[in-house]
Amino acid sequence: MPMTLHINGETHQVDADPRTPLLWILRDKLQLTGTKYGCGESFCGACTVHLDGKPVTACRIKLKSAVGKQITTIEGLNSRVGEQVKRSWLELNVAQCGYCQSGQIMAATALLERNPSPADEDINEALEENICRCGTYLRIRQAIKHAAQKLA
């Protein structure tokens, strides 16, 4: 029986096992490939999306748990805060390999939406589950602060 998902402002009917991770629905069924597969165990944050406005790892959320909720992926991140975070990422040339960046941007946007002027420890806490193997953490922090200043 198809299930209804609300993703990036659109409604999608998905026919899949209710236990399927949301990540595979997004990437394989709906072709929303901006959400990346990293570890599959919720350790790296590459698959971070917003579920009812909160950052979650899509690899650990089951399809049945996402039904009836508002899901935002990097492709649909078009809020004022999200747009500024993406601009700041580009302006400060944050990405190196870029693989983790969609998850980092999703976590950073959620942080700035709830805390428009985060301290370093707030940033560390909000992004502690998002790993960057290239080590661009200083540029990530700078981009978050830059976005916060532009939004103020």
C-alpha positions in Angstrom: 0.0 0.0 0.0 1.5 3.4 -1.0 2.5 5.8 1.7 2.3 9.6 1.4 5.4 11.7 2.1 5.6 15.5 2.1 9.1 16.4 0.8 10.3 19.9 -0.1 6.7 21.2 -0.4 5.5 18.4 -2.7 3.5 15.3 -2.0 4.9 11.9 -3.1 3.2 8.5 -3.0 5.8 5.8 -2.2 5.2 2.1 -2.4 7.9 0.4 -0.3 8.5 -1.6 2.8 7.6 0.7 5.8 10.9 -0.4 7.4 13.0 1.0 4.5 15.3 3.8 5.6 14.2 7.2 4.4 17.6 7.7 2.8 16.9 5.0 0.3 13.5 6.3 -0.5 14.9 9.8 -1.1 17.9 8.6 -3.2 16.6 5.5 -5.0 12.8 6.1 -5.3 12.6 9.9 -5.6 16.1 10.6 -7.1 16.8 13.3 -4.5 20.5 12.4 -4.4 21.8 15.6 -2.6 21.3 13.6 0.6 24.4 11.5 0.8 25.0 8.0 2.0 28.0 8.0 4.4 28.0 5.3 7.0 24.4 4.0 7.3 24.7 4.0 11.1 23.9 7.7 11.9 27.6 8.4 12.8 28.6 10.7 10.0 25.7 13.1 9.3 26.1 13.0 5.5 22.4 12.1 5.2 21.1 14.9 7.4 17.6 16.1 6.4 15.0 18.1 8.3 12.0 16.2 9.7 9.4 18.7 10.9 12.2 21.3 11.1 14.6 19.2 13.1 17.8 17.8 11.7 17.8 14.0 11.6 19.9 11.3 9.8 17.8 9.8 7.0 19.7 6.5 7.3 18.1 5.8 10.7 14.6 7.1 10.0 12.2 4.4 8.7 9.7 5.3 6.0 6.8 4.6 8.3 8.2 7.2 10.8 8.3 9.9 8.1 4.7 9.6 6.9 2.7 12.7 7.8 5.8 14.8 8.6 7.4 17.6 6.6 10.7 16.5 5.1 13.2 19.0 3.7 16.3 17.9 1.8 19.2 20.0 0.5 17.3 20.3 -2.8 14.4 22.0 -1.0 16.3 24.1 1.4 15.0 27.5 0.3 14.2 29.3 3.5 15.8 32.7 4.1 18.2 31.1 6.6 19.0 28.1 4.3 19.6 30.3 1.3 22.1 32.5 3.3 23.9 29.4 4.7 24.4 28.1 1.2 25.6 31.5 0.0 28.0 31.7 2.9 29.3 28.2 2.1 30.1 29.4 -1.4 31.5 32.8 -0.5 33.9 31.3 2.0 34.8 28.3 -0.2 34.0 25.8 2.6 33.8 22.6 0.6 36.9 20.6 -0.1 35.7 17.2 -1.5 32.1 18.3 -0.8 30.7 14.9 0.1 29.6 15.8 3.7 28.5 19.4 2.8 24.8 18.8 2.3 24.5 17.3 5.7 26.7 20.0 7.2 24.5 22.7 5.6 21.3 21.1 6.8 22.6 20.9 10.4 23.9 24.5 10.2 20.6 25.8 8.9 18.7 24.0 11.7 21.1 25.6 14.2 20.7 29.1 12.9 16.9 28.8 12.7 16.7 28.1 16.4 19.8 30.1 17.5 20.5 33.1 15.3 23.7 34.0 17.1 25.5 30.8 18.1 28.7 30.7 20.1 31.5 28.3 19.2 30.2 25.7 21.6 26.7 25.9 20.2 28.1 25.3 16.7 30.3 22.4 18.0 27.3 20.8 19.7 24.9 21.3 16.8 27.4 19.8 14.3 29.1 17.2 16.5 27.5 14.3 14.6 28.5 15.7 11.2 31.9 14.4 10.2 34.1 16.1 7.6 36.9 13.8 6.6 38.7 16.7 4.9 38.8 18.6 8.1 37.1 21.8 7.0 35.7 22.4 10.4 37.2 25.9 10.8 35.7 27.0 7.4 32.4 25.5 8.4 32.4 27.5 11.7 33.3 30.7 9.8 30.5 30.1 7.3 28.0 29.7 10.0 29.1 32.9 11.7 29.2 34.7 8.4 25.6 33.5 7.7 24.5 34.6 11.2 26.0 38.1 10.6 24.3 38.5 7.2 21.0 37.4 8.6 21.2 39.8 11.6 
